[in-house]
Amino acid sequence: APWVADRRAAADTLAAIGGTAAAAALDRALTRERDESVRAALWSSRARVGSASWLNTALSERSER
């Protein structure tokens, strides 16, 4: 979505849906998103979905930026 608010809302919706497909979509969005407010929403939503095995990879990718 071109609007920041819509991307934040999508992150929240995916967290509410949960499951592996939502987790994968959030992971993909984290690798592409450049807006910090959306990235914060994505991190929060991803944490709510569960399974922390993604955390080390995500943190590693973030530190490379």
C-alpha positions, 0 to 999 in steps of 0.5 A: 500500500502506498500509505503508511497508515494502511501498511501499519493497519495491515501489520496489525491485521496480520498479527490478529489473523496469526498463523504461519502465512501471516508470519511469513508475510510479516517477515517479507514486509520487514525485509522491504519496509523503509518507513520506521513507523511501519517497521515498528508496527511490523516488529510488534505484530511479528512478536505477537504472532509468536515463534521467536526463531525468526528474531536472530535472522531479522536482527542480523538483517537489520544490523547490516543496514 
